[in-house]
Amino acid sequence: MDKDLIARVATSTTPAASYVVSYAEGSYLWDELAAVAWLDPSVVTKTRKLHIDVSIDHGPSYGETLAWAPGEQPGMGEQLVEVLDELDKPKFYDRFVELLTRPTPAAPH
């Protein structure tokens, strides 16, 4: 998230856009990327398979994602998953802005 992206979202007064503009800070868009890629898989241009584990040690490494190429994993229960490796960043940003700035759907009656 950078100032240019926030400025694009700020062109709208939707509740979602207003929230993002009020609270956005320069940071990674991990969750947003996962959501947009789920809605529009074409933003992902390259993937690869990795063995993944997450540290649940309640120390400084808590929550860290650990990854190994197939054949290099320690064999302690890691899961083989498909990981995003490259994306079409302009397409991702366009879709992200479009989703935040579209009108809020009316509640069903």
Secondary structure, DSSP 8 states (H G I E B T S, - for coil): --HHHHHHHTT--SHHHHHHHHH--S---HHHHHHHHHH-GGGEEEEEEEEEEE---SSTTTT-EEEE-TT-S-SSS-EEEEEEEEE-HHHHHHHHHHHHHS-------
